[in-house]
């Protein structure tokens, strides 16, 4: 006869074994996704890390592409990639993000496990396969560490409510680290501050609650003020593809489910997010009455207020990425009752989770196949097809193409590689590079530039979101315009 305690321990061992297996699988997915080429933003961050001579210099680079903690990590790693199958590989430079992504999955499981086993593993699967979380936890940027510190900060605030005074000391460290990872942490921190203020006053009265609130938030608030005055206030924005705030909101909703971006999917996805969120909040309120306040603030109210009040010139869906794990937690809370519902409830649960997995796995596999672009392979092709000692190229976007080409040119020391900008072209180059951030774009067979015709030779795709496709054209032997 098996005793109840022994049975519980056996269940616990199986759960932890399942957790370790899931973390291993999802961790390997992120590690595999980190093997491709650097794309422009990573190259930019890499160049920033090479400009500083000491760690303190990183604060002098007031640029939106300087994710401070990631730049410091790149500075410590150094500048040399290693080669795998003849291509440069940047796994060491992306390892901080990969490990942060794995730790974030554990933290999501830990938060959801307080609701139950089904909730914990549902949230883990949703976050583990989510394409936005996979791609940003496998590239050398600050979004993955930001998410890790955001989830840890949430747990620490909860611990402080329970009277664990030591939680405040960790909170004082993790909030600055989250801001140094990426400034979009303001969505989460503002929600944590307001939530903790309400909880402290409700549970301890105005005076005691105010003292406890001041103790918890004094250091993070002081840091936030200095961070704004000496870094954010004078920030230079590198620019990029510009779209309206509403378009980015719709894209964010689509990306959350793994759907293609676009209004037709975006409106439906946004409606579904509201439905799932309400269902998750209702379920959460029954077990933890105070928590829904934080989730509503972090996911909806604070981001909307910042957009309306600040009217940012540049707004991208990735700025909302730090909210994704919390929204996946609500989705897990909304779905889990189906698992235990008699009749067809469990079937519906598995169908809905399977649909989410299929939608995101398609993009995940594209990421493994195409990466963020095949720039080194494209340059290798141009080098192999050029007879002379110099590869001379031009392109449709000087900054983007020249930066990427210049970065990878150091890996092909056998030939000199020159990029001619629009103001530098006194003669037709041998190669022309066209790019597109639209995966559905189909390039023309010929391009005319500098009095010559260029014929499309190779196309190199990308998985979407980060990077772009490159289309390599070679100059025809016969001049078209004498």
TORKOL-4160 file (C-alpha; in steps of 0.2 Angstrom, whole numbers, padded with zeros to 4 digits, m for minus):
482
<pt num="1" X="0000" Y="0000" Z="0000"/>
<pt num="2" X="0007" Y="0017" Z="m0005"/>
<pt num="3" X="0006" Y="0030" Z="0008"/>
<pt num="4" X="m0001" Y="0048" Z="0004"/>
<pt num="5" X="0015" Y="0056" Z="0007"/>
<pt num="6" X="0025" Y="0044" Z="m0004"/>
<pt num="7" X="0012" Y="0047" Z="m0018"/>
<pt num="8" X="0014" Y="0066" Z="m0016"/>
<pt num="9" X="0033" Y="0064" Z="m0017"/>
<pt num="10" X="0032" Y="0053" Z="m0033"/>
<pt num="11" X="0020" Y="0066" Z="m0041"/>
<pt num="12" X="0032" Y="0080" Z="m0036"/>
<pt num="13" X="0047" Y="0071" Z="m0044"/>
<pt num="14" X="0037" Y="0068" Z="m0060"/>
<pt num="15" X="0033" Y="0086" Z="m0061"/>
<pt num="16" X="0051" Y="0092" Z="m0058"/>
<pt num="17" X="0057" Y="0079" Z="m0071"/>
<pt num="18" X="0044" Y="0086" Z="m0083"/>
<pt num="19" X="0050" Y="0104" Z="m0079"/>
<pt num="20" X="0068" Y="0099" Z="m0082"/>
<pt num="21" X="0063" Y="0091" Z="m0099"/>
<pt num="22" X="0053" Y="0106" Z="m0105"/>
<pt num="23" X="0067" Y="0118" Z="m0100"/>
<pt num="24" X="0080" Y="0107" Z="m0109"/>
<pt num="25" X="0069" Y="0106" Z="m0125"/>
<pt num="26" X="0065" Y="0125" Z="m0125"/>
<pt num="27" X="0082" Y="0130" Z="m0120"/>
<pt num="28" X="0089" Y="0119" Z="m0135"/>
<pt num="29" X="0077" Y="0128" Z="m0146"/>
<pt num="30" X="0084" Y="0145" Z="m0141"/>
<pt num="31" X="0102" Y="0139" Z="m0142"/>
<pt num="32" X="0099" Y="0133" Z="m0160"/>
<pt num="33" X="0091" Y="0149" Z="m0165"/>
<pt num="34" X="0106" Y="0159" Z="m0159"/>
<pt num="35" X="0118" Y="0151" Z="m0171"/>
<pt num="36" X="0113" Y="0162" Z="m0186"/>
<pt num="37" X="0121" Y="0178" Z="m0192"/>
<pt num="38" X="0120" Y="0194" Z="m0183"/>
<pt num="39" X="0108" Y="0206" Z="m0190"/>
<pt num="40" X="0109" Y="0225" Z="m0191"/>
<pt num="41" X="0104" Y="0229" Z="m0173"/>
<pt num="42" X="0115" Y="0216" Z="m0166"/>
<pt num="43" X="0130" Y="0223" Z="m0176"/>
<pt num="44" X="0126" Y="0240" Z="m0170"/>
<pt num="45" X="0126" Y="0234" Z="m0152"/>
<pt num="46" X="0143" Y="0225" Z="m0156"/>
<pt num="47" X="0151" Y="0241" Z="m0163"/>
<pt num="48" X="0145" Y="0250" Z="m0147"/>
<pt num="49" X="0154" Y="0238" Z="m0136"/>
<pt num="50" X="0170" Y="0240" Z="m0146"/>
<pt num="51" X="0169" Y="0259" Z="m0144"/>
<pt num="52" X="0171" Y="0259" Z="m0125"/>
<pt num="53" X="0187" Y="0257" Z="m0116"/>
<pt num="54" X="0180" Y="0254" Z="m0099"/>
<pt num="55" X="0163" Y="0248" Z="m0092"/>
<pt num="56" X="0158" Y="0266" Z="m0087"/>
<pt num="57" X="0160" Y="0272" Z="m0104"/>
<pt num="58" X="0144" Y="0263" Z="m0109"/>
<pt num="59" X="0133" Y="0276" Z="m0101"/>
<pt num="60" X="0140" Y="0289" Z="m0113"/>
<pt num="61" X="0132" Y="0281" Z="m0128"/>
<pt num="62" X="0115" Y="0289" Z="m0127"/>
<pt num="63" X="0108" Y="0279" Z="m0141"/>
<pt num="64" X="0092" Y="0268" Z="m0141"/>
<pt num="65" X="0102" Y="0253" Z="m0148"/>
<pt num="66" X="0113" Y="0254" Z="m0133"/>
<pt num="67" X="0105" Y="0241" Z="m0122"/>
<pt num="68" X="0117" Y="0245" Z="m0108"/>
<pt num="69" X="0118" Y="0228" Z="m0099"/>
<pt num="70" X="0119" Y="0219" Z="m0116"/>
<pt num="71" X="0133" Y="0231" Z="m0122"/>
<pt num="72" X="0143" Y="0227" Z="m0106"/>
<pt num="73" X="0141" Y="0209" Z="m0109"/>
<pt num="74" X="0147" Y="0211" Z="m0127"/>
<pt num="75" X="0161" Y="0221" Z="m0121"/>
<pt num="76" X="0167" Y="0207" Z="m0109"/>
<pt num="77" X="0164" Y="0193" Z="m0122"/>
<pt num="78" X="0176" Y="0202" Z="m0134"/>
<pt num="79" X="0175" Y="0203" Z="m0153"/>
<pt num="80" X="0180" Y="0186" Z="m0160"/>
<pt num="81" X="0166" Y="0174" Z="m0166"/>
<pt num="82" X="0170" Y="0156" Z="m0169"/>
<pt num="83" X="0166" Y="0147" Z="m0185"/>
<pt num="84" X="0154" Y="0132" Z="m0187"/>
<pt num="85" X="0152" Y="0123" Z="m0204"/>
<pt num="86" X="0163" Y="0137" Z="m0212"/>
<pt num="87" X="0151" Y="0151" Z="m0206"/>
<pt num="88" X="0154" Y="0164" Z="m0192"/>
<pt num="89" X="0144" Y="0159" Z="m0176"/>
<pt num="90" X="0139" Y="0171" Z="m0162"/>
<pt num="91" X="0133" Y="0160" Z="m0149"/>
<pt num="92" X="0145" Y="0167" Z="m0135"/>
<pt num="93" X="0138" Y="0184" Z="m0139"/>
<pt num="94" X="0120" Y="0178" Z="m0138"/>
<pt num="95" X="0123" Y="0167" Z="m0123"/>
<pt num="96" X="0117" Y="0180" Z="m0110"/>
<pt num="97" X="0100" Y="0181" Z="m0119"/>
<pt num="98" X="0099" Y="0162" Z="m0121"/>
<pt num="99" X="0102" Y="0159" Z="m0102"/>
<pt num="100" X="0090" Y="0174" Z="m0098"/>
<pt num="101" X="0077" Y="0166" Z="m0108"/>
<pt num="102" X="0078" Y="0149" Z="m0100"/>
<pt num="103" X="0078" Y="0157" Z="m0082"/>
<pt num="104" X="0062" Y="0167" Z="m0088"/>
<pt num="105" X="0054" Y="0151" Z="m0092"/>
<pt num="106" X="0057" Y="0144" Z="m0075"/>
<pt num="107" X="0051" Y="0160" Z="m0067"/>
<pt num="108" X="0035" Y="0159" Z="m0077"/>
<pt num="109" X="0032" Y="0141" Z="m0072"/>
<pt num="110" X="0035" Y="0146" Z="m0054"/>
<pt num="111" X="0023" Y="0160" Z="m0054"/>
<pt num="112" X="0009" Y="0149" Z="m0063"/>
<pt num="113" X="0013" Y="0134" Z="m0051"/>
<pt num="114" X="0005" Y="0144" Z="m0037"/>
<pt num="115" X="m0012" Y="0142" Z="m0047"/>
<pt num="116" X="m0009" Y="0123" Z="m0051"/>
<pt num="117" X="0000" Y="0110" Z="m0060"/>
<pt num="118" X="m0010" Y="0112" Z="m0076"/>
<pt num="119" X="m0008" Y="0131" Z="m0076"/>
<pt num="120" X="0011" Y="0130" Z="m0073"/>
<pt num="121" X="0014" Y="0118" Z="m0088"/>
<pt num="122" X="0002" Y="0127" Z="m0099"/>
<pt num="123" X="0011" Y="0144" Z="m0096"/>
<pt num="124" X="0028" Y="0135" Z="m0099"/>
<pt num="125" X="0023" Y="0128" Z="m0116"/>
<pt num="126" X="0015" Y="0145" Z="m0122"/>
<pt num="127" X="0031" Y="0154" Z="m0117"/>
<pt num="128" X="0043" Y="0141" Z="m0122"/>
<pt num="129" X="0036" Y="0140" Z="m0140"/>
<pt num="130" X="0031" Y="0158" Z="m0142"/>
<pt num="131" X="0040" Y="0165" Z="m0158"/>
<pt num="132" X="0042" Y="0182" Z="m0151"/>
<pt num="133" X="0050" Y="0176" Z="m0135"/>
<pt num="134" X="0061" Y="0163" Z="m0144"/>
<pt num="135" X="0068" Y="0175" Z="m0157"/>
<pt num="136" X="0072" Y="0189" Z="m0144"/>
<pt num="137" X="0079" Y="0176" Z="m0131"/>
<pt num="138" X="0091" Y="0170" Z="m0145"/>
<pt num="139" X="0099" Y="0187" Z="m0150"/>
<pt num="140" X="0112" Y="0199" Z="m0143"/>
<pt num="141" X="0099" Y="0212" Z="m0137"/>
<pt num="142" X="0092" Y="0217" Z="m0120"/>
<pt num="143" X="0074" Y="0211" Z="m0121"/>
<pt num="144" X="0077" Y="0194" Z="m0114"/>
<pt num="145" X="0087" Y="0199" Z="m0098"/>
<pt num="146" X="0073" Y="0213" Z="m0096"/>
<pt num="147" X="0060" Y="0199" Z="m0096"/>
<pt num="148" X="0070" Y="0189" Z="m0083"/>
<pt num="149" X="0072" Y="0203" Z="m0071"/>
<pt num="150" X="0054" Y="0209" Z="m0074"/>
<pt num="151" X="0047" Y="0192" Z="m0068"/>
<pt num="152" X="0059" Y="0191" Z="m0054"/>
<pt num="153" X="0054" Y="0208" Z="m0048"/>
<pt num="154" X="0036" Y="0203" Z="m0048"/>
<pt num="155" X="0040" Y="0188" Z="m0037"/>
<pt num="156" X="0050" Y="0199" Z="m0025"/>
<pt num="157" X="0036" Y="0211" Z="m0023"/>
<pt num="158" X="0024" Y="0197" Z="m0019"/>
<pt num="159" X="0037" Y="0191" Z="m0006"/>
<pt num="160" X="0038" Y="0208" Z="0001"/>
<pt num="161" X="0019" Y="0208" Z="0004"/>
<pt num="162" X="0022" Y="0191" Z="0014"/>
<pt num="163" X="0034" Y="0200" Z="0026"/>
<pt num="164" X="0050" Y="0194" Z="0018"/>
<pt num="165" X="0061" Y="0209" Z="0021"/>
<pt num="166" X="0076" Y="0202" Z="0012"/>
<pt num="167" X="0065" Y="0203" Z="m0004"/>
<pt num="168" X="0067" Y="0222" Z="m0004"/>
<pt num="169" X="0086" Y="0221" Z="m0006"/>
<pt num="170" X="0085" Y="0209" Z="m0021"/>
<pt num="171" X="0072" Y="0221" Z="m0028"/>
<pt num="172" X="0083" Y="0235" Z="m0027"/>
<pt num="173" X="0096" Y="0226" Z="m0038"/>
<pt num="174" X="0084" Y="0218" Z="m0050"/>
<pt num="175" X="0074" Y="0234" Z="m0055"/>
<pt num="176" X="0090" Y="0244" Z="m0060"/>
<pt num="177" X="0096" Y="0228" Z="m0070"/>
<pt num="178" X="0079" Y="0227" Z="m0079"/>
<pt num="179" X="0080" Y="0246" Z="m0084"/>
<pt num="180" X="0098" Y="0244" Z="m0089"/>
<pt num="181" X="0092" Y="0229" Z="m0100"/>
<pt num="182" X="0079" Y="0240" Z="m0109"/>
<pt num="183" X="0069" Y="0255" Z="m0104"/>
<pt num="184" X="0052" Y="0247" Z="m0109"/>
<pt num="185" X="0053" Y="0240" Z="m0091"/>
<pt num="186" X="0044" Y="0256" Z="m0086"/>
<pt num="187" X="0028" Y="0247" Z="m0091"/>
<pt num="188" X="0031" Y="0233" Z="m0077"/>
<pt num="189" X="0039" Y="0245" Z="m0064"/>
<pt num="190" X="0025" Y="0257" Z="m0065"/>
<pt num="191" X="0013" Y="0243" Z="m0063"/>
<pt num="192" X="0023" Y="0236" Z="m0048"/>
<pt num="193" X="0024" Y="0253" Z="m0040"/>
<pt num="194" X="0005" Y="0256" Z="m0041"/>
<pt num="195" X="0000" Y="0238" Z="m0036"/>
<pt num="196" X="0011" Y="0238" Z="m0021"/>
<pt num="197" X="0005" Y="0255" Z="m0016"/>
<pt num="198" X="m0013" Y="0249" Z="m0016"/>
<pt num="199" X="m0009" Y="0233" Z="m0007"/>
<pt num="200" X="0002" Y="0241" Z="0006"/>
<pt num="201" X="m0012" Y="0254" Z="0010"/>
<pt num="202" X="m0026" Y="0241" Z="0010"/>
<pt num="203" X="m0017" Y="0228" Z="0021"/>
<pt num="204" X="m0007" Y="0239" Z="0033"/>
<pt num="205" X="m0015" Y="0256" Z="0033"/>
<pt num="206" X="m0010" Y="0273" Z="0026"/>
<pt num="207" X="0005" Y="0277" Z="0038"/>
<pt num="208" X="0012" Y="0259" Z="0039"/>
<pt num="209" X="0009" Y="0256" Z="0021"/>
<pt num="210" X="0017" Y="0272" Z="0016"/>
<pt num="211" X="0033" Y="0267" Z="0026"/>
<pt num="212" X="0034" Y="0250" Z="0019"/>
<pt num="213" X="0031" Y="0257" Z="0001"/>
<pt num="214" X="0045" Y="0269" Z="0003"/>
<pt num="215" X="0057" Y="0256" Z="0010"/>
<pt num="216" X="0053" Y="0244" Z="m0005"/>
<pt num="217" X="0054" Y="0258" Z="m0019"/>
<pt num="218" X="0066" Y="0271" Z="m0013"/>
<pt num="219" X="0081" Y="0264" Z="m0021"/>
<pt num="220" X="0072" Y="0260" Z="m0038"/>
<pt num="221" X="0064" Y="0277" Z="m0039"/>
<pt num="222" X="0081" Y="0286" Z="m0036"/>
<pt num="223" X="0089" Y="0275" Z="m0049"/>
<pt num="224" X="0075" Y="0278" Z="m0061"/>
<pt num="225" X="0077" Y="0297" Z="m0059"/>
<pt num="226" X="0095" Y="0297" Z="m0062"/>
<pt num="227" X="0093" Y="0284" Z="m0077"/>
<pt num="228" X="0081" Y="0296" Z="m0085"/>
<pt num="229" X="0091" Y="0312" Z="m0082"/>
<pt num="230" X="0108" Y="0305" Z="m0087"/>
<pt num="231" X="0103" Y="0293" Z="m0101"/>
<pt num="232" X="0085" Y="0293" Z="m0107"/>
<pt num="233" X="0083" Y="0311" Z="m0108"/>
<pt num="234" X="0097" Y="0314" Z="m0121"/>
<pt num="235" X="0094" Y="0298" Z="m0130"/>
<pt num="236" X="0097" Y="0298" Z="m0149"/>
<pt num="237" X="0085" Y="0286" Z="m0159"/>
<pt num="238" X="0093" Y="0276" Z="m0173"/>
<pt num="239" X="0076" Y="0276" Z="m0183"/>
<pt num="240" X="0069" Y="0262" Z="m0193"/>
<pt num="241" X="0053" Y="0257" Z="m0201"/>
<pt num="242" X="0040" Y="0269" Z="m0195"/>
<pt num="243" X="0022" Y="0264" Z="m0193"/>
<pt num="244" X="0008" Y="0271" Z="m0182"/>
<pt num="245" X="0005" Y="0266" Z="m0164"/>
<pt num="246" X="m0011" Y="0257" Z="m0168"/>
<pt num="247" X="m0003" Y="0247" Z="m0182"/>
<pt num="248" X="0010" Y="0242" Z="m0169"/>
<pt num="249" X="m0003" Y="0237" Z="m0157"/>
<pt num="250" X="m0012" Y="0226" Z="m0170"/>
<pt num="251" X="0005" Y="0218" Z="m0174"/>
<pt num="252" X="0008" Y="0215" Z="m0156"/>
<pt num="253" X="m0009" Y="0206" Z="m0154"/>
<pt num="254" X="m0005" Y="0195" Z="m0169"/>
<pt num="255" X="0013" Y="0191" Z="m0164"/>
<pt num="256" X="0006" Y="0186" Z="m0147"/>
<pt num="257" X="m0003" Y="0171" Z="m0155"/>
<pt num="258" X="0009" Y="0168" Z="m0169"/>
<pt num="259" X="m0002" Y="0175" Z="m0182"/>
<pt num="260" X="0003" Y="0184" Z="m0198"/>
<pt num="261" X="0004" Y="0203" Z="m0195"/>
<pt num="262" X="m0009" Y="0213" Z="m0203"/>
<pt num="263" X="m0026" Y="0222" Z="m0199"/>
<pt num="264" X="m0036" Y="0207" Z="m0204"/>
<pt num="265" X="m0028" Y="0196" Z="m0191"/>
<pt num="266" X="m0024" Y="0210" Z="m0179"/>
<pt num="267" X="m0041" Y="0215" Z="m0175"/>
<pt num="268" X="m0047" Y="0197" Z="m0172"/>
<pt num="269" X="m0031" Y="0194" Z="m0161"/>
<pt num="270" X="m0034" Y="0209" Z="m0151"/>
<pt num="271" X="m0052" Y="0204" Z="m0147"/>
<pt num="272" X="m0046" Y="0187" Z="m0142"/>
<pt num="273" X="m0033" Y="0195" Z="m0131"/>
<pt num="274" X="m0047" Y="0204" Z="m0122"/>
<pt num="275" X="m0057" Y="0189" Z="m0120"/>
<pt num="276" X="m0043" Y="0178" Z="m0114"/>
<pt num="277" X="m0037" Y="0191" Z="m0102"/>
<pt num="278" X="m0054" Y="0194" Z="m0094"/>
<pt num="279" X="m0056" Y="0175" Z="m0092"/>
<pt num="280" X="m0039" Y="0174" Z="m0084"/>
<pt num="281" X="m0042" Y="0189" Z="m0073"/>
<pt num="282" X="m0058" Y="0182" Z="m0066"/>
<pt num="283" X="m0050" Y="0165" Z="m0062"/>
<pt num="284" X="m0035" Y="0174" Z="m0054"/>
<pt num="285" X="m0045" Y="0185" Z="m0043"/>
<pt num="286" X="m0053" Y="0170" Z="m0035"/>
<pt num="287" X="m0036" Y="0163" Z="m0029"/>
<pt num="288" X="m0026" Y="0180" Z="m0027"/>
<pt num="289" X="m0038" Y="0195" Z="m0026"/>
<pt num="290" X="m0024" Y="0208" Z="m0027"/>
<pt num="291" X="m0015" Y="0202" Z="m0042"/>
<pt num="292" X="m0027" Y="0206" Z="m0056"/>
<pt num="293" X="m0023" Y="0225" Z="m0052"/>
<pt num="294" X="m0005" Y="0222" Z="m0057"/>
<pt num="295" X="m0009" Y="0212" Z="m0073"/>
<pt num="296" X="m0022" Y="0225" Z="m0079"/>
<pt num="297" X="m0010" Y="0239" Z="m0076"/>
<pt num="298" X="0006" Y="0231" Z="m0084"/>
<pt num="299" X="m0003" Y="0224" Z="m0099"/>
<pt num="300" X="m0015" Y="0237" Z="m0103"/>
<pt num="301" X="m0016" Y="0253" Z="m0093"/>
<pt num="302" X="0002" Y="0259" Z="m0091"/>
<pt num="303" X="0007" Y="0255" Z="m0110"/>
<pt num="304" X="m0009" Y="0264" Z="m0116"/>
<pt num="305" X="m0006" Y="0279" Z="m0105"/>
<pt num="306" X="0013" Y="0280" Z="m0110"/>
<pt num="307" X="0008" Y="0280" Z="m0128"/>
<pt num="308" X="m0006" Y="0293" Z="m0126"/>
<pt num="309" X="0004" Y="0305" Z="m0115"/>
<pt num="310" X="0022" Y="0303" Z="m0123"/>
<pt num="311" X="0017" Y="0300" Z="m0141"/>
<pt num="312" X="0033" Y="0292" Z="m0145"/>
<pt num="313" X="0040" Y="0295" Z="m0163"/>
<pt num="314" X="0046" Y="0277" Z="m0164"/>
<pt num="315" X="0036" Y="0263" Z="m0157"/>
<pt num="316" X="0038" Y="0244" Z="m0161"/>
<pt num="317" X="0030" Y="0229" Z="m0155"/>
<pt num="318" X="0046" Y="0223" Z="m0147"/>
<pt num="319" X="0044" Y="0237" Z="m0134"/>
<pt num="320" X="0029" Y="0227" Z="m0127"/>
<pt num="321" X="0038" Y="0211" Z="m0127"/>
<pt num="322" X="0041" Y="0212" Z="m0108"/>
<pt num="323" X="0022" Y="0211" Z="m0106"/>
<pt num="324" X="0020" Y="0195" Z="m0116"/>
<pt num="325" X="0025" Y="0183" Z="m0101"/>
<pt num="326" X="0012" Y="0190" Z="m0090"/>
<pt num="327" X="m0001" Y="0189" Z="m0104"/>
<pt num="328" X="0003" Y="0171" Z="m0107"/>
<pt num="329" X="0001" Y="0168" Z="m0088"/>
<pt num="330" X="m0017" Y="0175" Z="m0090"/>
<pt num="331" X="m0020" Y="0164" Z="m0105"/>
<pt num="332" X="m0014" Y="0149" Z="m0095"/>
<pt num="333" X="m0026" Y="0153" Z="m0081"/>
<pt num="334" X="m0040" Y="0155" Z="m0094"/>
<pt num="335" X="m0037" Y="0139" Z="m0102"/>
<pt num="336" X="m0033" Y="0127" Z="m0087"/>
<pt num="337" X="m0052" Y="0125" Z="m0082"/>
<pt num="338" X="m0055" Y="0117" Z="m0098"/>
<pt num="339" X="m0043" Y="0103" Z="m0094"/>
<pt num="340" X="m0053" Y="0098" Z="m0079"/>
<pt num="341" X="m0070" Y="0100" Z="m0086"/>
<pt num="342" X="m0080" Y="0084" Z="m0089"/>
<pt num="343" X="m0085" Y="0079" Z="m0107"/>
<pt num="344" X="m0076" Y="0088" Z="m0121"/>
<pt num="345" X="m0067" Y="0101" Z="m0110"/>
<pt num="346" X="m0050" Y="0092" Z="m0111"/>
<pt num="347" X="m0051" Y="0090" Z="m0129"/>
<pt num="348" X="m0055" Y="0108" Z="m0132"/>
<pt num="349" X="m0040" Y="0112" Z="m0121"/>
<pt num="350" X="m0028" Y="0102" Z="m0131"/>
<pt num="351" X="m0034" Y="0108" Z="m0147"/>
<pt num="352" X="m0032" Y="0126" Z="m0142"/>
<pt num="353" X="m0015" Y="0123" Z="m0136"/>
<pt num="354" X="m0010" Y="0113" Z="m0151"/>
<pt num="355" X="m0016" Y="0127" Z="m0163"/>
<pt num="356" X="m0005" Y="0140" Z="m0153"/>
<pt num="357" X="0010" Y="0128" Z="m0154"/>
<pt num="358" X="0008" Y="0124" Z="m0173"/>
<pt num="359" X="0006" Y="0143" Z="m0177"/>
<pt num="360" X="0022" Y="0147" Z="m0167"/>
<pt num="361" X="0032" Y="0132" Z="m0172"/>
<pt num="362" X="0030" Y="0137" Z="m0190"/>
<pt num="363" X="0040" Y="0153" Z="m0187"/>
<pt num="364" X="0052" Y="0144" Z="m0175"/>
<pt num="365" X="0057" Y="0132" Z="m0188"/>
<pt num="366" X="0059" Y="0146" Z="m0201"/>
<pt num="367" X="0070" Y="0155" Z="m0188"/>
<pt num="368" X="0081" Y="0139" Z="m0187"/>
<pt num="369" X="0081" Y="0138" Z="m0206"/>
<pt num="370" X="0083" Y="0156" Z="m0212"/>
<pt num="371" X="0089" Y="0165" Z="m0196"/>
<pt num="372" X="0089" Y="0184" Z="m0196"/>
<pt num="373" X="0096" Y="0184" Z="m0214"/>
<pt num="374" X="0111" Y="0175" Z="m0222"/>
<pt num="375" X="0123" Y="0189" Z="m0225"/>
<pt num="376" X="0139" Y="0180" Z="m0223"/>
<pt num="377" X="0133" Y="0167" Z="m0235"/>
<pt num="378" X="0128" Y="0181" Z="m0248"/>
<pt num="379" X="0145" Y="0189" Z="m0246"/>
<pt num="380" X="0154" Y="0172" Z="m0248"/>
<pt num="381" X="0145" Y="0170" Z="m0264"/>
<pt num="382" X="0150" Y="0187" Z="m0271"/>
<pt num="383" X="0168" Y="0184" Z="m0266"/>
<pt num="384" X="0168" Y="0167" Z="m0274"/>
<pt num="385" X="0160" Y="0174" Z="m0290"/>
<pt num="386" X="0172" Y="0189" Z="m0291"/>
<pt num="387" X="0188" Y="0185" Z="m0302"/>
<pt num="388" X="0198" Y="0201" Z="m0297"/>
<pt num="389" X="0206" Y="0205" Z="m0280"/>
<pt num="390" X="0191" Y="0217" Z="m0275"/>
<pt num="391" X="0173" Y="0215" Z="m0273"/>
<pt num="392" X="0164" Y="0231" Z="m0277"/>
<pt num="393" X="0145" Y="0232" Z="m0272"/>
<pt num="394" X="0132" Y="0245" Z="m0270"/>
<pt num="395" X="0114" Y="0244" Z="m0264"/>
<pt num="396" X="0097" Y="0251" Z="m0261"/>
<pt num="397" X="0100" Y="0257" Z="m0243"/>
<pt num="398" X="0117" Y="0263" Z="m0240"/>
<pt num="399" X="0117" Y="0263" Z="m0221"/>
<pt num="400" X="0109" Y="0246" Z="m0219"/>
<pt num="401" X="0119" Y="0237" Z="m0232"/>
<pt num="402" X="0135" Y="0245" Z="m0230"/>
<pt num="403" X="0135" Y="0242" Z="m0211"/>
<pt num="404" X="0131" Y="0223" Z="m0213"/>
<pt num="405" X="0143" Y="0221" Z="m0228"/>
<pt num="406" X="0157" Y="0230" Z="m0218"/>
<pt num="407" X="0154" Y="0219" Z="m0203"/>
<pt num="408" X="0156" Y="0203" Z="m0212"/>
<pt num="409" X="0170" Y="0209" Z="m0224"/>
<pt num="410" X="0183" Y="0205" Z="m0210"/>
<pt num="411" X="0179" Y="0187" Z="m0212"/>
<pt num="412" X="0184" Y="0187" Z="m0230"/>
<pt num="413" X="0202" Y="0194" Z="m0229"/>
<pt num="414" X="0207" Y="0186" Z="m0245"/>
<pt num="415" X="0199" Y="0200" Z="m0255"/>
<pt num="416" X="0196" Y="0218" Z="m0253"/>
<pt num="417" X="0177" Y="0222" Z="m0251"/>
<pt num="418" X="0171" Y="0240" Z="m0255"/>
<pt num="419" X="0154" Y="0247" Z="m0254"/>
<pt num="420" X="0150" Y="0262" Z="m0265"/>
<pt num="421" X="0137" Y="0274" Z="m0257"/>
<pt num="422" X="0125" Y="0284" Z="m0269"/>
<pt num="423" X="0137" Y="0299" Z="m0268"/>
<pt num="424" X="0152" Y="0288" Z="m0271"/>
<pt num="425" X="0148" Y="0280" Z="m0287"/>
<pt num="426" X="0158" Y="0287" Z="m0301"/>
<pt num="427" X="0157" Y="0270" Z="m0310"/>
<pt num="428" X="0145" Y="0255" Z="m0309"/>
<pt num="429" X="0149" Y="0242" Z="m0296"/>
<pt num="430" X="0151" Y="0224" Z="m0300"/>
<pt num="431" X="0137" Y="0219" Z="m0288"/>
<pt num="432" X="0120" Y="0227" Z="m0282"/>
<pt num="433" X="0112" Y="0222" Z="m0265"/>
<pt num="434" X="0093" Y="0224" Z="m0263"/>
<pt num="435" X="0084" Y="0221" Z="m0247"/>
<pt num="436" X="0067" Y="0219" Z="m0240"/>
<pt num="437" X="0059" Y="0217" Z="m0223"/>
<pt num="438" X="0043" Y="0210" Z="m0231"/>
<pt num="439" X="0045" Y="0191" Z="m0232"/>
<pt num="440" X="0032" Y="0190" Z="m0246"/>
<pt num="441" X="0042" Y="0202" Z="m0257"/>
<pt num="442" X="0047" Y="0195" Z="m0274"/>
<pt num="443" X="0062" Y="0204" Z="m0282"/>
<pt num="444" X="0063" Y="0209" Z="m0300"/>
<pt num="445" X="0074" Y="0199" Z="m0312"/>
<pt num="446" X="0084" Y="0215" Z="m0317"/>
<pt num="447" X="0089" Y="0231" Z="m0308"/>
<pt num="448" X="0096" Y="0246" Z="m0318"/>
<pt num="449" X="0108" Y="0257" Z="m0308"/>
<pt num="450" X="0123" Y="0268" Z="m0313"/>
<pt num="451" X="0120" Y="0265" Z="m0331"/>
<pt num="452" X="0121" Y="0246" Z="m0330"/>
<pt num="453" X="0109" Y="0232" Z="m0329"/>
<pt num="454" X="0111" Y="0220" Z="m0314"/>
<pt num="455" X="0103" Y="0202" Z="m0315"/>
<pt num="456" X="0097" Y="0193" Z="m0300"/>
<pt num="457" X="0108" Y="0179" Z="m0295"/>
<pt num="458" X="0104" Y="0174" Z="m0277"/>
<pt num="459" X="0090" Y="0177" Z="m0265"/>
<pt num="460" X="0093" Y="0175" Z="m0246"/>
<pt num="461" X="0077" Y="0175" Z="m0235"/>
<pt num="462" X="0075" Y="0178" Z="m0216"/>
<pt num="463" X="0062" Y="0172" Z="m0203"/>
<pt num="464" X="0054" Y="0188" Z="m0200"/>
<pt num="465" X="0054" Y="0202" Z="m0186"/>
<pt num="466" X="0073" Y="0203" Z="m0185"/>
<pt num="467" X="0084" Y="0206" Z="m0200"/>
<pt num="468" X="0079" Y="0206" Z="m0219"/>
<pt num="469" X="0080" Y="0197" Z="m0235"/>
<pt num="470" X="0095" Y="0200" Z="m0246"/>
<pt num="471" X="0094" Y="0199" Z="m0265"/>
<pt num="472" X="0111" Y="0199" Z="m0274"/>
<pt num="473" X="0112" Y="0206" Z="m0292"/>
<pt num="474" X="0127" Y="0205" Z="m0303"/>
<pt num="475" X="0132" Y="0217" Z="m0317"/>
<pt num="476" X="0129" Y="0211" Z="m0334"/>
<pt num="477" X="0144" Y="0211" Z="m0345"/>
<pt num="478" X="0136" Y="0222" Z="m0358"/>
<pt num="479" X="0133" Y="0240" Z="m0353"/>
<pt num="480" X="0115" Y="0246" Z="m0356"/>
<pt num="481" X="0118" Y="0264" Z="m0356"/>
<pt num="482" X="0134" Y="0270" Z="m0364"/>
